[in-house]
Amino acid sequence: MSIFQENAVTASDKAFFRLRKEIVEGVIPAASKLSETELSTKYEVSRAVVREAINRLESCHLVERKANVGARVVALSPEGLIELYQVRESLEGMAARLAATNMSDDEVTELKMLLNSQSENIKTTERYYQEAGDLDFHYRIILGSKNNHLINMLVNGLYHLVRMYRVQLGMAGPRVSTAFDEHKHIVQAISNRDPELAEMLMRRHIMYSKNNIEAKLNQ
């Protein structure tokens, strides 16, 4: 069972998952103020439950608190993007390198099947939306590294902030088919058990994605 299979056990869990999804997908806009009162009414839970969910989102880097302002959704900025993607390029490059050695043959086959299932949608819609968790190409490679410290840093620390940039700015337009081709080449390198090539291709792929999102932010 993957560590990403989250179950909403408590009311706080449900509020946290819903609020996180709405922030990542832009339903609640970047840089907007979060009102405990409004959210408790909307989600039909207590303000204490909302407060706990907001605190958890702060640790995911999706929410920040400022004196005399309160809790706000993080802004999507060129500066924030560059810092995030510098870290992402290094860590996910390492994940791809380790995955080339540590992923099982079955996991590599499943990764290829995932890409095959997504290819038709990309051709017809020019969108590359991936659900969180096991349907996310990058997430599977992170898990495939089999390095728990790396998984924890990427999944618990950065994953949803990365998704926020990708979902809102990076999953539509001409970049989509190029990104998909880059994914295929990364999988081939992993399948060929070539750690150096897998790392190089992943780092280059993330750099290209950063450049694409940065251009949209600067428009």
N, C-alpha and C positions, 0 to 999 in steps of 0.2 A: 504494500500500500504506500502511495507516495505521500510525502509530508504535506502536499498541497491539498489533499482531500480533506477539506475543512467541513466540520459539522456544526451547525448553529445549535448549540445546546441551550443557551440561555437567551433571554430577551436582549441582553447586551451584545451577544454574538450576532444575533439577527440584525440589530441596529448597526453594528460595526460593519458587517458584510454589505448591507444595503448602502450605507453612507459611502463606504469605500468604492463600491461599483459606480455610484452616481458621480463621485468626484473624478474617478479615472475616465469615465466616458463623457464627462463634460456636462452632464445633466445639472450638476451644481458647478457653476463656472469657476475657472481658476481665479485666484485672488479675491474671491467673494467671502464676505463675513459669514460666520456660522452662528446662528442664533439657537441656543439651547431650547428656548420657548417654542420657536417656530418648528424646529425639528421634532420636539416631543409631541406636538400636536399632529404633525404630518405622519409620524411613524406610530403614533398612538402608544407611546411609552412614557415613562417618567423622565424628568430632566436629569435625574441621577444616572439613568441608563444612557442617555445621550452624552452626558459629560464623560462617562467611562469610554464610550465609543470614540469620542473626539480625542481623549488622551491616548488611546491605542493608535489612532491615525497619526498622531504626532510622532510616535516612535517609528512609523512607516515613512516618515518624511513627506506626508501628503498634507499635513496641517501644521501651521506654526502659530505660536502665541506671541503677541507683542503687547508691551505695557500700554495701558489705556485704550487698547483696541480690542483685545480679546483674541479669539481663535479665528483664523482665516485659512482658506485653502491656499496652498502655495501658488505663486505665480509661475507661469511658464515663460522663462526669459532666456535670451541667448547665453548669458553668463551662466545661469543654472544648468542649461543644456550642456555646455562645454565641459563644466566640472563633472557632471554626472557621466557623460559619455567617455571622458578620459578614464575614469575608474572602470566603467563598464567594458571598454575596449580591452583593458589589461586583464580584468578578472574573467570575462567571458572567453577571451583568447586562451587563457589558462584552462578554462573548463573544456573547450573544444580539444585542446591538446590531450588532456587527461581522458576525455571521452573516447578518443581514438584508440586508447589502450584498454580502457576499463568497461566500456559498454559491451554488453553481451551481443551475440549475433542476433538474437531475437529482438533486442531493443533497437538495433540498427535497422532491422527489417521493418519494425513498427514505425520508425522514423521515416523511412522511404514511403511506406503506405500512407502516412499522414500527408506528406507532400503530394503524392498522387491524388489523394482525395480533395486537396485544395486547388489543384491546378485548373480544373474546369471553371470553378468559380472566379478565379483570377482572370481567365480569358474572357468571360462574359460580362463581368462587372467592373473590372479594373480597380477592385478593392481587395485588400489583403487583411481582413479583420480576423484575428485569432482569439478564441476564447482563452481565458486564463487557465493555467494548469496544464493538464496533459495534452490539450489541443494546441498548445503554444510550442512552436519549434524550439525557441531559445530555452524555454523551461525544461524541455526534455533533455537537452544537451547539458544543461547545468546539473540536473539529477544524474546524468550519465557519467559525470566526472567522478562520482562516488567519493568525493571529498567533502566531508560533513561541514568543515569550517567554511569552505568556499560556498557550499549550498546555503548555509545560514546567512552569510554576508550578502549573497545575491538575492535570495528568495525573501528572507525576512527584512533585509535592510533596504534594498534598492528596487526590487521587482515591480512593485506597483507604481512607483514614481516613473520608472522607465516606461511602463505601460501607459501611463497618463500622457507622456509626450508622444508615444507611438500611436495610440488610438486617436488622439485629437489632431495630430499634425502629420503623421508619417505613413498612413495606410491607404492612401488613395492617390490616383494620378499615374503619370508615366513611370515613376520610380518603382511601382508595384511589381511589374514583370521583371525588372532588373534585380530587385531584391529577392524575388522568388528564384531566379537563376543562381544567384549567389548562395542561397540556401541549398540548392541541389549540389553545387560544387563542394560545399562544406560537408554535406552528408557523404559524398563520394570519397572525400579524403578520410573521413572517419571510417567508412566501410573498407577502405584500402589499408587501414591501420597505419596512417601516416600522420603522426602527431605534429610535426613541424608545419606541414602544409595546412592541416586543419586549423592550427592556431593562426597562421598568417592570413588565411582566407576569412576567418571569423573577425580578426582585428580590422582587416580592410573593409569588410561588410559593415561593421559598426561605424567606422569612420565615414563611409559613404552615406549611411543613414543619418548620422549627425549633420553632415553637410546639407542634406536634403531638408531636414527639419529646421536647421538654422536659417536656410534661405526663406522658408515660409514665415518664420518668426520675424525676419527683417523686412518683410514686404510692407 
